[in-house]
Amino acid sequence: MPADAEPVSVAEVTAFLADTRRLTRTGPDIDPAEWLAFIERKADLLTRIAGQDGTGEARAVAKAAREQLAQLRTAQSLPPADGA
C-alpha cells in the first residue's frame, strides 16, 4: 500500500455495499459517469485492502478491478458503435 494510502474503514465498505445494492437495482439505465465513479471507488478500495492484507489473492482481485476500470475508461472514450 502506498505510504499515503489510508486503511479501509468499515464505514467505507458499508457505504460501498449500499451503493452496490442501489446501482444493481438501477439496472441498465445507470448513468455512465456514475458507473465510472463507482468502478473507480471499487478499484481504490480493493487496492487499499490488498495493501493491508498483502495476500496474493487480494492483490489479484485488486489488479482485476484496476483492469476493469482501465477497460471502462477506454470504452467510454470511444465513439458509439453506430457512429453517432
Helices and strands as residue ranges (DSSP letters): H 10-26, G 27-29, H 32-53, H 56-77
